[in-house]
Amino acid sequence: MNLTLSEMQKHEYWMGLALQQARNAAENDEVPVGAVLVDKEGKELAQRYNQKEMLHNSIAHAEILCISRSLRQITKLEIKGLYSLCDSRALHDVSGSINSGKD
């Protein structure tokens, strides 16, 4: 993926938010993982951190919580343009999980 300087700055901004969410997780005795979900226009849809222990839910990962939070804001037509940034990896396509939640 070749990014322009402007695109790289945007990615760095979003990654900074994901890292802040990871710090929030650590402060709450969770595994320090944070995620930010952004639409194709660069609008933030959600930012969350792991909450498996807090919610007593083994699938309360940061990425899943972002998707869950965003389901009310997006339509199926918008799903393909979503991009999730997570402090541990970049998720280029979260549409499978989102589609499952929209049915």
C-alpha positions in Angstrom: 0.0 0.0 0.0 1.6 3.3 -1.2 0.4 6.2 0.9 0.9 9.9 0.2 2.3 12.1 3.0 -1.3 13.4 3.8 -2.6 9.8 3.9 0.3 8.8 6.2 -0.5 11.7 8.6 -4.1 10.6 8.8 -3.0 7.0 9.5 -0.6 8.3 12.2 -3.4 10.3 13.8 -5.8 7.4 13.9 -3.1 5.1 15.1 -2.4 7.6 17.9 -6.1 7.3 19.0 -5.9 3.5 18.9 -2.8 3.6 21.1 -4.6 5.9 23.5 -7.4 3.3 23.7 -4.8 0.6 24.4 -3.5 2.7 27.3 -7.1 3.0 28.6 -7.3 -0.8 28.4 -4.1 -1.2 30.4 -5.3 1.3 33.0 -8.4 -0.9 33.4 -6.3 -4.2 33.8 -7.3 -5.3 30.3 -5.0 -6.6 27.6 -3.7 -3.3 26.1 -5.3 -3.3 22.6 -7.2 -0.4 21.2 -9.0 0.2 17.9 -10.5 3.0 15.8 -13.0 2.5 13.0 -13.1 5.1 10.2 -15.3 5.5 7.2 -14.0 6.2 3.7 -14.4 9.9 4.1 -12.2 9.8 7.2 -15.0 10.2 9.7 -14.4 8.4 13.0 -17.2 5.9 13.7 -15.9 4.5 17.0 -12.9 4.0 19.2 -12.8 1.3 21.8 -10.4 -0.8 23.9 -10.4 -4.5 25.0 -13.0 -5.0 27.7 -13.1 -8.8 28.1 -12.5 -8.8 31.8 -14.7 -5.7 32.5 -17.7 -7.1 30.6 -17.0 -10.8 31.4 -17.2 -11.4 27.7 -14.6 -13.4 25.8 -15.3 -11.6 22.5 -15.2 -8.1 23.8 -12.1 -7.2 21.7 -11.5 -3.6 20.7 -12.3 -4.3 17.1 -15.5 -6.1 17.8 -16.7 -3.4 20.1 -15.9 -0.7 17.4 -18.0 -2.7 14.9 -20.8 -3.1 17.4 -20.9 0.6 18.2 -20.9 1.5 14.5 -23.7 -0.7 13.3 -26.4 1.9 14.0 -24.4 4.5 12.0 -23.8 2.7 8.8 -25.7 1.0 6.0 -24.7 -2.0 4.0 -23.8 0.3 1.1 -21.2 2.0 3.3 -19.5 -1.1 4.6 -16.9 -1.7 1.9 -15.2 1.7 2.6 -14.6 1.1 6.3 -11.1 0.9 7.7 -10.2 -0.2 11.1 -6.9 0.6 12.8 -5.8 -1.4 15.8 -2.6 -0.9 17.7 -1.6 -4.5 17.1 -2.5 -4.8 13.4 -4.3 -2.9 10.6 -7.6 -4.5 9.5 -8.3 -3.5 6.0 -11.6 -5.2 5.7 -14.0 -5.6 8.6 -17.0 -6.0 6.3 -17.5 -9.7 7.1 -18.1 -9.0 10.8 -20.2 -6.0 10.1 -22.4 -7.8 7.5 -23.0 -10.6 10.1 -24.3 -8.0 12.5 -26.5 -6.2 10.0 -28.6 -9.3 9.1 
